[in-house]
Amino acid sequence: MVRFDIHDHRHALKQLKDTGETSLWENRKNISCPVCEDPFTRLFTMSEDKMIFPENDGARFCLLRDDDAIHLFRH
């Protein structure tokens, strides 16, 4: 199973928003997406098991689910 631990990459991420159930991060050091290996621009993390997203703006998204959270990477 591929895992992504925010704490391992905290030095390279800037937290933009935290609601307690979701958080939004900016990738400041070109960390690679664990799904496709391309650098991502933003990381959205949620602890809920489901969420509806509005239609995107044409950007590519990669989704990673691990034991603790769902991570959504925007390219």
Secondary structure as UniProt FT lines:
FT   HELIX           6..9
FT   HELIX           10..12
FT   STRAND          13..18
FT   STRAND          22..27
FT   TURN            34..36
FT   STRAND          42..46
FT   STRAND          61..65
FT   STRAND          70..74
//
